[in-house]
Structure formats: C-alpha cells, structure tokens
Amino acid sequence: MGLLPSSILATALCVAPILFLWLVILLVIVFQSGWKATLETFGQTLWIILGLSGMIFVIMLGFYVIPLYVREALWIVFLGIMSILAFTTLIFSLSSLFNFITARPLVFDTANAKRGFVSIGKCKLRLERLFLSPIWIFLGYLKLADHNLDPKDYLYAAISVSIAIHNIAIAFDRFQIRENGIMSSTGQLVKWRQIVHYSWANNRSEMVLTLSTTRRLPFLKTVEMQFRREVYQIVREILREYMKKRDFAALAANPPGHSIMGGYETRMR
C-alpha cells in the first residue's frame, strides 16, 4: 500500500472511535435538549473534529515517511506516554469517586435537569457520560479477545478501562457543598479546615470561587471552582456560615488567647 493510502487508512482508524463518540453525544443532546441545542453543539465542535482529523493525518503521513526502526521506537515512546496518562487518569478518577462516596451529607447541590443530570435512586448523574463507559470497556475486551496477545494489547485494554472509569467519575462530578467541605466539579474535596482564604470572580454566566488552602503540594494549594451565577448568593451565605462554624469550633478547642481567623473572603471582582 502506498504512502497516501496508508496515511488515510491510519487516520480513519484513529478518528473512527472519536467520531462515533461525538455522534453519540449529539444524539444524547437531541433527546435531552432538542434539535436547536444539538445544532449549536454541532457547530461549536465540528471544527474540533476536522482540526483533529487533519492533525492526525499529518502525523500519520510523517510517520510512514520515516524508517521502520524509527517508527517502532516512536511507537514505544508513545505507548509509554499513554501508559503514564492512563495511570494518572485512573488515580484521579478513583480519588474523585472515593470523595463522592465518602463525603459527609449534602448541604447544597448544583445538579439539575437543565444541566443534563438525571436522578437514579438517591444519585444524580449525567447519563451520556455513564453511557460511554460500557463502550470503552467493550473496546478493551475486544483487545483481549484475540488468542495471540502481545503486551500492547494488554496496554490498550488498560487504557480503555481507565477511560471508562474516568467517564463514570465525571458522570457524578459537579460543584457541591458538603458538611465537611466543598467539592469541585473535578471531584476534589476541600475540607473547611484547609481553607485559608477565598475570593470571587465573575466569568460571564458563571461565578468563579478561588480557594487558597493549606495543602502542601503546590499544584493543589489553589483550587478554582465554577458554578452558575444565579446560585451565587446562596453559595456565599453557606460559605460564610460554615467558615464561622469552623472558626468558633477552633476557638473552643484552643486555649484562651487564640483568635479566630476572620477576613478570609475577598469580594467579587
């Protein structure tokens, strides 16, 4: 097979799963929000699909030009990077699910039908995210169904399962206030005792809550959370109430002369 046909075929094989998932998401939006919202999403995301396809084609074209031994070396490096990303995704997804399950009772929740959340028993989640998980698990199973397996097949299966677990995790994720802290839309739980300072910012239709924390790792010390502007006053009052409770509890637990923190809020900018 020539250079151009090989590049086109490889591009089609890479783009096909992405295109399928994109069409599934559009189909879910049709049932949830109607044709108008679907067409808007189609117009907003079509350029991403086209740009990604073009980028993959250029990469594949260059990939088939270089010698075979260089190709194999690059493939090994690529698989190594994918393994690291899959493992990192798996750890963060499991952490998110653990926080959601173990966090104390709910005080305030931003999940509603307009944002695609549905209720299943006591759980509220996004069905389109949950729907993608079995597809990834099935793709992983297909890799292990062959009798002549090599290490790459196990790696592909592991990556598929990691993506499936990630989709399950983000099906539950949204901004929440719990009795023991604030949960971000990425599944991070910031406990009340970890908050040093917080500030507000207005970002079009959403509010941004920035938390400065006592966490040791630099990339976890500052946490940004976004939610709808119409619930800003409710969230602000709840934060003030729980921060005061925290400070009074700290005052009661410490010897005389201990002063409560106070002054931890910066107004909206």
C-alpha positions as CSV (number, residue, x, y, z in Angstrom):
1,M,0.0,0.0,0.0
2,G,1.3,3.4,-0.9
3,L,2.2,6.3,1.4
4,L,-1.0,8.3,0.9
5,P,-3.5,5.4,1.2
6,S,-1.7,4.1,4.3
7,S,-1.9,7.5,5.9
8,I,-5.6,7.9,5.1
9,L,-6.4,4.4,6.4
10,A,-4.5,5.0,9.6
11,T,-6.2,8.4,10.1
12,A,-9.6,6.8,9.5
13,L,-8.9,4.1,12.1
14,C,-7.8,6.7,14.7
15,V,-10.7,9.1,14.0
16,A,-13.5,6.5,13.8
17,P,-13.9,6.0,17.6
18,I,-13.7,9.7,18.2
19,L,-16.3,10.3,15.5
20,F,-18.6,7.6,17.0
21,L,-18.4,9.1,20.5
22,W,-19.1,12.5,19.1
23,L,-22.2,11.3,17.3
24,V,-23.4,9.5,20.4
25,I,-23.1,12.7,22.5
26,L,-25.0,14.7,19.8
27,L,-27.7,12.0,19.9
28,V,-28.0,12.3,23.7
29,I,-28.3,16.1,23.4
30,V,-31.1,15.7,20.9
31,F,-33.2,13.7,23.4
32,Q,-32.3,16.0,26.3
33,S,-32.3,19.5,24.9
34,G,-33.8,19.3,21.4
35,W,-32.5,20.0,17.9
36,K,-31.6,23.6,18.4
37,A,-29.1,22.9,21.2
38,T,-27.8,19.9,19.2
39,L,-27.1,22.1,16.1
40,E,-25.4,24.7,18.3
41,T,-23.2,22.0,19.8
42,F,-22.6,20.6,16.3
43,G,-21.4,23.9,15.0
44,Q,-19.2,24.5,18.1
45,T,-17.5,21.1,17.9
46,L,-17.3,20.4,14.2
47,W,-14.1,22.4,13.8
48,I,-12.5,20.4,16.6
49,I,-13.3,17.1,14.8
50,L,-12.0,18.5,11.5
51,G,-8.9,20.0,13.0
52,L,-8.1,16.8,14.9
53,S,-8.6,14.7,11.8
54,G,-6.2,17.0,9.8
55,M,-3.6,16.9,12.6
56,I,-3.8,13.1,12.8
57,F,-3.4,12.8,9.0
58,V,-0.3,15.0,9.0
59,I,1.2,13.0,11.9
60,M,0.4,9.7,10.1
61,L,1.9,11.0,6.8
62,G,5.1,11.9,8.6
63,F,5.0,8.6,10.5
64,Y,5.0,6.5,7.3
65,V,7.8,8.5,5.7
66,I,10.4,7.8,8.4
67,P,12.3,4.5,8.5
68,L,10.7,1.4,10.1
69,Y,13.1,1.2,13.1
70,V,12.5,4.9,14.0
71,R,8.7,4.2,13.7
72,E,9.0,1.4,16.2
73,A,11.0,3.5,18.6
74,L,8.5,6.3,18.4
75,W,5.6,3.9,18.9
76,I,7.2,2.6,22.1
77,V,7.6,6.1,23.4
78,F,4.0,6.9,22.5
79,L,2.8,3.8,24.4
80,G,4.9,4.8,27.4
81,I,3.4,8.3,27.5
82,M,-0.1,6.8,27.1
83,S,0.5,4.4,30.0
84,I,1.5,7.3,32.3
85,L,-1.5,9.3,31.3
86,A,-3.9,6.3,31.7
87,F,-2.5,5.6,35.2
88,T,-2.7,9.3,36.2
89,T,-6.3,9.4,34.9
90,L,-7.2,6.3,36.8
91,I,-5.8,7.6,40.1
92,F,-7.6,10.9,39.9
93,S,-10.9,9.2,38.8
94,L,-10.8,6.7,41.7
95,S,-10.0,9.6,44.0
96,S,-13.0,11.6,42.7
97,L,-15.3,8.6,43.2
98,F,-13.9,8.0,46.7
99,N,-14.6,11.6,47.6
100,F,-18.1,11.5,46.2
101,I,-19.0,8.3,48.1
102,T,-17.3,9.1,51.5
103,A,-18.0,12.9,51.7
104,R,-20.4,13.9,54.5
105,P,-24.1,14.7,53.9
106,L,-25.1,17.1,51.2
107,V,-25.7,20.8,52.1
108,F,-26.1,22.3,48.6
109,D,-26.1,20.7,45.1
110,T,-25.9,22.3,41.6
111,A,-27.2,19.2,39.8
112,N,-30.4,19.8,37.9
113,A,-32.2,18.5,34.7
114,K,-31.2,21.6,32.7
115,R,-27.5,20.6,33.1
116,G,-28.2,17.0,31.9
117,F,-28.4,15.4,35.4
118,V,-31.0,12.7,36.0
119,S,-31.9,11.0,39.3
120,I,-31.4,7.3,39.7
121,G,-32.4,6.5,43.3
122,K,-30.5,8.9,45.5
123,C,-27.8,9.5,42.9
124,K,-27.8,12.3,40.4
125,L,-25.6,11.9,37.3
126,R,-25.1,12.6,33.6
127,L,-26.3,9.6,31.7
128,E,-24.4,10.5,28.5
129,R,-21.1,10.2,30.4
130,L,-22.2,6.9,32.0
131,F,-23.3,5.6,28.6
132,L,-19.8,6.0,27.2
133,S,-18.2,3.7,29.9
134,P,-19.5,0.4,28.6
135,I,-18.3,1.3,25.1
136,W,-14.8,1.8,26.3
137,I,-15.0,-1.4,28.4
138,F,-16.2,-3.3,25.3
139,L,-13.3,-1.9,23.2
140,G,-10.9,-3.1,25.9
141,Y,-12.5,-6.5,25.8
142,L,-12.0,-6.7,22.1
143,K,-8.3,-6.2,22.5
144,L,-8.2,-9.2,24.9
145,A,-10.5,-11.4,22.9
146,D,-7.7,-12.5,20.5
147,H,-5.8,-15.6,21.3
148,N,-2.4,-14.2,20.1
149,L,-1.9,-11.4,22.6
150,D,1.1,-9.2,23.0
151,P,2.0,-6.6,25.7
152,K,0.5,-3.9,23.6
153,D,-3.0,-5.5,23.7
154,Y,-2.9,-5.5,27.5
155,L,-1.9,-1.9,27.5
156,Y,-4.7,-0.9,25.1
157,A,-7.2,-2.7,27.3
158,A,-5.8,-1.0,30.4
159,I,-6.2,2.4,28.7
160,S,-9.8,1.6,27.7
161,V,-10.7,0.6,31.2
162,S,-9.0,3.8,32.6
163,I,-11.1,6.0,30.3
164,A,-14.3,4.0,31.2
165,I,-13.6,4.7,34.9
166,H,-12.9,8.3,34.1
167,N,-16.3,8.6,32.4
168,I,-18.0,7.1,35.4
169,A,-16.3,9.6,37.7
170,I,-17.2,12.7,35.7
171,A,-20.8,11.5,35.4
172,F,-21.1,12.3,39.1
173,D,-18.9,15.4,39.3
174,R,-20.3,18.8,39.9
175,F,-20.0,21.7,42.4
176,Q,-21.3,20.7,45.8
177,I,-21.1,21.9,49.4
178,R,-20.9,19.1,51.9
179,E,-20.9,19.2,55.7
180,N,-17.2,18.6,55.8
181,G,-16.1,20.8,52.8
182,I,-16.6,21.9,49.3
183,M,-16.5,19.5,46.3
184,S,-15.3,20.9,43.0
185,S,-16.6,19.8,39.5
186,T,-13.5,17.7,39.1
187,G,-14.1,15.7,42.3
188,Q,-11.7,17.5,44.6
189,L,-12.9,17.8,48.2
190,V,-11.5,20.8,50.0
191,K,-12.2,20.5,53.7
192,W,-13.2,23.5,55.7
193,R,-10.1,23.4,57.9
194,Q,-7.9,23.5,54.8
195,I,-9.3,26.8,53.6
196,V,-7.1,29.9,54.4
197,H,-8.8,32.4,52.1
198,Y,-11.3,32.5,49.2
199,S,-12.2,35.1,46.6
200,W,-14.9,35.6,43.9
201,A,-14.7,36.4,40.2
202,N,-17.4,37.0,37.6
203,N,-16.8,34.9,34.4
204,R,-19.7,35.7,32.0
205,S,-22.6,33.4,33.0
206,E,-20.6,31.7,35.7
207,M,-19.1,32.6,39.0
208,V,-15.5,31.5,39.9
209,L,-14.7,30.7,43.5
210,T,-10.9,30.5,44.2
211,L,-9.8,28.8,47.4
212,S,-6.4,29.2,48.9
213,T,-5.6,26.1,51.0
214,T,-3.1,24.7,53.4
215,R,-2.3,21.8,51.1
216,R,1.4,21.0,50.8
217,L,1.6,20.2,47.1
218,P,2.0,23.5,45.1
219,F,-0.4,22.4,42.3
220,L,-3.1,21.7,44.9
221,K,-2.8,24.7,47.1
222,T,-5.1,26.9,44.9
223,V,-8.4,25.4,43.7
224,E,-10.8,27.1,41.3
225,M,-14.5,26.1,41.2
226,Q,-17.2,27.3,38.8
227,F,-20.9,27.4,39.2
228,R,-24.0,29.2,37.8
229,R,-24.3,32.9,38.7
230,E,-27.9,32.6,39.9
231,V,-26.8,30.5,42.9
232,Y,-24.0,32.9,43.9
233,Q,-25.8,34.4,46.9
234,I,-26.9,31.0,48.3
235,V,-23.3,29.6,48.0
236,R,-21.8,32.8,49.5
237,E,-24.1,32.6,52.6
238,I,-23.4,28.9,53.1
239,L,-19.7,29.5,52.9
240,R,-19.8,32.3,55.5
241,E,-22.0,30.2,57.8
242,Y,-19.7,27.2,57.7
243,M,-16.5,29.2,57.9
244,K,-17.8,30.9,61.1
245,K,-18.7,27.5,62.5
246,R,-15.2,26.3,61.7
247,D,-13.6,29.3,63.4
248,F,-15.8,29.1,66.5
249,A,-15.0,25.3,66.8
250,A,-11.3,26.2,66.6
251,L,-11.7,28.9,69.2
252,A,-13.5,26.4,71.6
253,A,-10.8,23.8,71.1
254,N,-7.8,26.1,71.7
255,P,-6.6,27.7,74.9
256,P,-7.6,31.3,75.8
257,G,-5.9,33.9,73.7
258,H,-6.5,32.1,70.4
259,S,-8.1,34.4,67.8
260,I,-10.3,33.1,65.1
261,M,-9.1,33.7,61.5
262,G,-11.7,36.1,60.0
263,G,-11.1,38.2,57.0
264,Y,-10.9,35.2,54.7
265,E,-13.2,36.5,52.0
266,T,-12.2,38.7,49.0
267,R,-15.2,40.3,47.4
268,M,-16.2,39.7,43.7
269,R,-14.0,41.4,41.1
